[in-house]
């Protein structure tokens, strides 16, 4: 039979336990969660456990919890694979109460006679054992493959195959894969044939998921020590034991709290993790079962489904009870069990296919039988199997049994060639008939699994035989009448009976003489001299796994204002500080760190009022942003990537544009989608000359038509080059030019201003450097406000766009004039063609020079980009040198499945450059720029300004 149990024992290194009583654990995020008696647990973190408690992974739901040892019973690992497919916990406990019987069933030989439980009425049917083992390469759950006999012929669900993999051969609709709870030994005698069914009358409720009850759990631990387990069959209702549980969810599999209540008289028709279909507005959607059972206070069975597409409206809660975990309510749906169908079935009634009486039908290509899920209703009295029917004159329309299938030979011999001639066989050491027959019945190759051939390809390094022969696959295909795939291998060493890549005179590949070998692909296994390559991991799901437990950050509910100065530097500076990056998240990490780490001007979005009933997503996103990201960042100086991944999931669910969880995005796209999700008021209101005010969150700067003229050399402690070596523009000049040429004005003074720098890819930049203006003057960019005349400081009434670029009147600056100065300036013949525009002046009497405070905004952060990677510079205090540099992916621990290490460091040197003028910076020797200054000046992407006074009104 299968060697899976022995292989699992070799791989396991942790102990396995059984939960001995019902436990209720409290999770900070999920709330109360029920762990039922009979759940199987796997020990975790062997070296860091306390004496009285253990970290364990609950294999039934994937939850990582800490449980006191007094509630755990150690079990033998060789029994776990047998009872794992049995999802009914009472039956699982009863089976474990008799370990000798389980071991006896696991050691049954091929063709052993059995009783098997089938049908809606739980009838006992005659069957023969054909296979014991897992149904997928990475699973340790053991199933029994049986061939139905006698009156049960034609009542199966397969022909010995499951999901395209053949485990044994039998006629169509005569094969079943069932857990150990569905089989009984059968002894054919006159006495036993009558008494055998009586042995099963004491059995408890059973689930009959068949192959649908399969779960995949990798690398479970194995210990030879077995503690005797005794359970009370008719136990009273157990008082729940309450424990505290840390949030260490091992996988993304949600936990079903109310699955299969104890008082239910029938097992649930679906199990957690099963693929199902539901109909929403006439459209069929696929999904995965997260909950199946009776709702609190109700007796009817409902199913909670996590949909593949955002077409739902349920968040996993029912009357304040959390039934399961749904990341976003758009992906959740709670339905009556009658409205949910297994994925491979149809909502329409399914008729059993008629059996063909045609004896000429080829047994090697039977008509495919529909794979129907084996679902049992409420238990009824067991019916003994009917005796074989006596011959009558009227022929019975039963499915004819096919002739015995010819044994597959390994290696491929010449006798299999269609011409039937005798030729030398392929040079491979003969395999005895018994071993080959065993492989044919079990469907398991030498590697220990049945799915390896899908992983092997031309160029794969493999080994065959024992002791092994090593080589490289050079060809894969079919040879003559051999129905299975055959691999042509070039061996490392010569073989006396080897070929040169030819088979029966036909060349399939080229290799040196005596090094070619042809063997069935399923008998090849990976070269054991090299480590098995890691399977691709879903990095989105992995971000919520136990792998990030050591990198986690705590939730902080209390509002935490930002710190500044020396205190901010002490909080943030160092490795593993800031926001951890993961899977192209640098656009989000750098933007959030810039906005919230040392500035509170954007805090109003964290408290923007929203209706929790109508805008549930907005409320969830706001709570996540405030309590899981911003507050922990300001209190502890660090945020785990799993928190930002949760925000990215919400953004992806709320927008039709996918990719927020794994693709590269821009800060402006992220901010626009985030503010839309939070449903906050736009940051900016900008009015053009002829239109109403437009609202937006960010503003894209456009370059001026003429670059600034160079100035004469100046004295500076920074190395200068002469003539000017860099094309430089300041944010102040870029903003004024953009507004002036676009005819734009701020309808109201903004409290927070996010400006996108003009960029045209990596290879072409209009400016070599952009100087972030420390204090941005927006007084002359405000609409309907008092403005000074550029010449006499009186109240300005006119504005001239053409004068902005006039070389005789301070070019590159806004020009507005009072009535007198406007007449004088434009009386010159060089300005006769100018067209000054009348500007609005607030009502009132204004005379003489105008003295009032200018409206200025302060720079508090700069986000930069280089080779598609975003970083940020943040000002953390009033001093010119108070600057921090943040990179969410500054370092790396591990390989592909490793972790990014965020880093924050001080960079006071950039303050020297920010204090220069455009002319001074244009003469700085570019080669003298330090790395931090170069990134700030030459790679700036977005400059963030704020007005602390106006932020108070938000």
JOZIPE-V889098 format. One record per backbone hydrogen bond with DSSP energy under -0.5 kcal/mol. NH is the residue of the N-H (numbers start at 0). CO is the residue of the C=O. If there is no record, write none. Layout:
nh=NH co=CO
nh=NH co=CO
This chain:
nh=1 co=131
nh=6 co=2
nh=7 co=3
nh=8 co=4
nh=9 co=5
nh=10 co=6
nh=11 co=7
nh=15 co=74
nh=16 co=40
nh=17 co=72
nh=18 co=38
nh=19 co=70
nh=22 co=34
nh=23 co=240
nh=24 co=22
nh=24 co=32
nh=25 co=242
nh=26 co=24
nh=26 co=30
nh=30 co=26
nh=32 co=24
nh=34 co=22
nh=35 co=33
nh=37 co=18
nh=38 co=35
nh=40 co=16
nh=41 co=56
nh=42 co=14
nh=43 co=54
nh=47 co=44
nh=48 co=45
nh=49 co=52
nh=53 co=66
nh=55 co=53
nh=55 co=64
nh=56 co=41
nh=57 co=55
nh=57 co=62
nh=58 co=39
nh=58 co=56
nh=59 co=39
nh=60 co=57
nh=61 co=57
nh=62 co=57
nh=64 co=55
nh=64 co=62
nh=66 co=53
nh=66 co=64
nh=68 co=51
nh=70 co=67
nh=71 co=68
nh=72 co=17
nh=74 co=15
nh=76 co=222
nh=78 co=75
nh=79 co=75
nh=80 co=76
nh=82 co=78
nh=83 co=79
nh=85 co=82
nh=86 co=84
nh=88 co=86
nh=91 co=87
nh=92 co=88
nh=93 co=89
nh=94 co=90
nh=95 co=91
nh=96 co=92
nh=97 co=94
nh=98 co=95
nh=100 co=97
nh=101 co=97
nh=102 co=98
nh=103 co=99
nh=104 co=100
nh=105 co=101
nh=106 co=102
nh=107 co=104
nh=110 co=128
nh=111 co=108
nh=113 co=126
nh=114 co=183
nh=115 co=124
nh=116 co=181
nh=117 co=115
nh=117 co=122
nh=121 co=118
nh=122 co=117
nh=123 co=382
nh=124 co=115
nh=124 co=122
nh=126 co=113
nh=127 co=146
nh=128 co=111
nh=129 co=144
nh=130 co=144
nh=132 co=142
nh=138 co=135
nh=141 co=80
nh=142 co=132
nh=143 co=177
nh=144 co=130
nh=144 co=142
nh=145 co=143
nh=145 co=175
nh=146 co=127
nh=147 co=145
nh=147 co=173
nh=148 co=125
nh=151 co=148
nh=152 co=149
nh=154 co=151
nh=155 co=172
nh=156 co=174
nh=157 co=174
nh=161 co=164
nh=164 co=161
nh=166 co=159
nh=166 co=164
nh=167 co=159
nh=169 co=158
nh=173 co=157
nh=173 co=170
nh=174 co=157
nh=175 co=145
nh=177 co=143
nh=177 co=175
nh=179 co=81
nh=181 co=178
nh=182 co=179
nh=183 co=114
nh=185 co=112
nh=187 co=185
nh=188 co=186
nh=192 co=188
nh=193 co=190
nh=194 co=190
nh=195 co=191
nh=197 co=194
nh=198 co=194
nh=198 co=195
nh=199 co=196
nh=200 co=197
nh=202 co=199
nh=211 co=208
nh=212 co=209
nh=213 co=210
nh=216 co=214
nh=226 co=73
nh=232 co=230
nh=234 co=231
nh=234 co=232
nh=240 co=21
nh=241 co=239
nh=242 co=23
nh=244 co=25
nh=247 co=63
nh=247 co=245
nh=249 co=61
nh=250 co=61
nh=255 co=253
nh=256 co=254
nh=256 co=322
nh=259 co=291
nh=263 co=260
nh=272 co=288
nh=273 co=270
nh=275 co=286
nh=276 co=340
nh=277 co=284
nh=279 co=277
nh=279 co=282
nh=282 co=279
nh=284 co=277
nh=286 co=275
nh=287 co=305
nh=288 co=273
nh=289 co=303
nh=290 co=303
nh=292 co=301
nh=294 co=299
nh=297 co=294
nh=301 co=292
nh=302 co=334
nh=303 co=290
nh=304 co=302
nh=304 co=332
nh=305 co=287
nh=306 co=304
nh=306 co=330
nh=307 co=285
nh=310 co=308
nh=311 co=329
nh=312 co=331
nh=313 co=328
nh=313 co=331
nh=317 co=320
nh=320 co=317
nh=322 co=315
nh=322 co=320
nh=323 co=315
nh=325 co=314
nh=325 co=323
nh=330 co=327
nh=331 co=328
nh=332 co=304
nh=334 co=302
nh=334 co=332
nh=336 co=300
nh=338 co=335
nh=339 co=336
nh=340 co=276
nh=342 co=274
nh=344 co=341
nh=350 co=348
nh=358 co=356
nh=360 co=357
nh=364 co=361
nh=365 co=362
nh=371 co=369
nh=374 co=372
nh=376 co=119
nh=378 co=264
nh=383 co=381
nh=394 co=392
nh=397 co=395
nh=399 co=355
nh=415 co=412
nh=416 co=413
nh=419 co=416
nh=422 co=420
nh=425 co=411
nh=426 co=496
nh=427 co=425
nh=430 co=409
nh=435 co=431
nh=436 co=432
nh=437 co=433
nh=438 co=434
nh=439 co=435
nh=440 co=436
nh=441 co=437
nh=442 co=438
nh=444 co=448
nh=447 co=444
nh=453 co=450
nh=454 co=451
nh=455 co=451
nh=458 co=472
nh=459 co=456
nh=461 co=459
nh=461 co=470
nh=462 co=524
nh=463 co=468
nh=468 co=463
nh=470 co=461
nh=471 co=489
nh=472 co=459
nh=473 co=487
nh=474 co=487
nh=476 co=485
nh=479 co=477
nh=480 co=415
nh=481 co=478
nh=482 co=480
nh=485 co=476
nh=486 co=518
nh=487 co=474
nh=488 co=486
nh=488 co=516
nh=489 co=471
nh=490 co=488
nh=490 co=514
nh=491 co=469
nh=494 co=513
nh=497 co=494
nh=498 co=515
nh=502 co=505
nh=505 co=502
nh=506 co=504
nh=507 co=500
nh=508 co=500
nh=510 co=499
nh=514 co=498
nh=514 co=511
nh=515 co=498
nh=516 co=488
nh=518 co=486
nh=520 co=484
nh=522 co=519
nh=523 co=520
nh=524 co=462
nh=526 co=460
nh=529 co=526
nh=538 co=536
nh=541 co=537
nh=542 co=538
nh=543 co=540
nh=544 co=541
nh=545 co=249
nh=547 co=544
nh=548 co=545
nh=550 co=547
nh=551 co=548
nh=555 co=626
nh=560 co=558
nh=564 co=875
nh=566 co=563
nh=567 co=563
nh=568 co=564
nh=569 co=565
nh=570 co=566
nh=571 co=567
nh=572 co=568
nh=573 co=903
nh=575 co=901
nh=576 co=901
nh=577 co=636
nh=579 co=638
nh=580 co=887
nh=587 co=584
nh=588 co=584
nh=589 co=585
nh=590 co=586
nh=591 co=587
nh=592 co=588
nh=593 co=589
nh=594 co=590
nh=595 co=591
nh=596 co=592
nh=602 co=599
nh=604 co=601
nh=605 co=602
nh=606 co=602
nh=606 co=603
nh=611 co=609
nh=614 co=610
nh=618 co=614
nh=619 co=615
nh=620 co=616
nh=621 co=617
nh=622 co=618
nh=623 co=619
nh=624 co=620
nh=625 co=621
nh=626 co=622
nh=627 co=622
nh=627 co=623
nh=628 co=623
nh=628 co=624
nh=629 co=624
nh=630 co=625
nh=632 co=628
nh=633 co=629
nh=634 co=630
nh=635 co=631
nh=636 co=631
nh=636 co=632
nh=637 co=631
nh=638 co=577
nh=642 co=639
nh=643 co=639
nh=644 co=640
nh=645 co=641
nh=646 co=642
nh=647 co=643
nh=648 co=644
nh=649 co=645
nh=650 co=646
nh=651 co=647
nh=652 co=648
nh=653 co=649
nh=654 co=650
nh=654 co=651
nh=657 co=655
nh=661 co=658
nh=662 co=658
nh=669 co=665
nh=670 co=666
nh=671 co=667
nh=672 co=668
nh=673 co=669
nh=674 co=670
nh=675 co=671
nh=676 co=672
nh=677 co=673
nh=678 co=674
nh=679 co=674
nh=683 co=695
nh=685 co=693
nh=686 co=744
nh=688 co=742
nh=693 co=685
nh=695 co=683
nh=698 co=753
nh=700 co=698
nh=700 co=755
nh=720 co=922
nh=724 co=921
nh=725 co=921
nh=727 co=725
nh=728 co=768
nh=730 co=770
nh=733 co=729
nh=734 co=730
nh=735 co=731
nh=736 co=732
nh=737 co=733
nh=738 co=734
nh=739 co=735
nh=740 co=736
nh=741 co=737
nh=742 co=738
nh=742 co=739
nh=743 co=738
nh=744 co=686
nh=745 co=780
nh=746 co=684
nh=746 co=744
nh=747 co=684
nh=752 co=944
nh=753 co=751
nh=754 co=752
nh=754 co=942
nh=755 co=698
nh=756 co=940
nh=758 co=756
nh=759 co=760
nh=759 co=763
nh=763 co=759
nh=767 co=726
nh=768 co=726
nh=769 co=936
nh=770 co=728
nh=771 co=769
nh=772 co=770
nh=775 co=773
nh=775 co=856
nh=776 co=774
nh=777 co=775
nh=777 co=854
nh=778 co=854
nh=780 co=777
nh=781 co=778
nh=782 co=745
nh=788 co=793
nh=789 co=815
nh=792 co=788
nh=795 co=786
nh=796 co=816
nh=797 co=816
nh=798 co=836
nh=799 co=814
nh=803 co=800
nh=804 co=801
nh=805 co=802
nh=808 co=805
nh=811 co=803
nh=812 co=803
nh=812 co=809
nh=816 co=797
nh=821 co=817
nh=822 co=818
nh=823 co=819
nh=824 co=820
nh=825 co=821
nh=826 co=823
nh=827 co=824
nh=830 co=827
nh=831 co=828
nh=833 co=830
nh=836 co=798
nh=838 co=796
nh=845 co=843
nh=849 co=792
nh=850 co=848
nh=851 co=849
nh=855 co=853
nh=856 co=775
nh=857 co=945
nh=858 co=773
nh=859 co=943
nh=860 co=943
nh=861 co=872
nh=862 co=941
nh=863 co=870
nh=864 co=938
nh=865 co=868
nh=868 co=865
nh=870 co=863
nh=871 co=885
nh=872 co=861
nh=873 co=883
nh=874 co=859
nh=875 co=873
nh=875 co=881
nh=876 co=881
nh=881 co=878
nh=882 co=880
nh=883 co=873
nh=884 co=904
nh=885 co=871
nh=886 co=902
nh=889 co=886
nh=889 co=900
nh=890 co=900
nh=892 co=898
nh=893 co=891
nh=897 co=894
nh=898 co=892
nh=899 co=580
nh=900 co=890
nh=901 co=899
nh=902 co=886
nh=903 co=573
nh=904 co=884
nh=906 co=882
nh=909 co=906
nh=910 co=907
nh=911 co=908
nh=912 co=908
nh=913 co=909
nh=914 co=910
nh=915 co=912
nh=920 co=916
nh=921 co=917
nh=922 co=918
nh=922 co=919
nh=923 co=920
nh=924 co=718
nh=925 co=923
nh=927 co=924
nh=928 co=925
nh=933 co=929
nh=934 co=930
nh=935 co=931
nh=936 co=932
nh=937 co=933
nh=938 co=934
nh=940 co=862
nh=941 co=862
nh=942 co=754
nh=943 co=860
nh=944 co=752
nh=944 co=942
nh=945 co=857
nh=946 co=750
nh=947 co=945
nh=950 co=946
nh=951 co=947
nh=951 co=948
nh=952 co=949
nh=953 co=949
nh=953 co=950
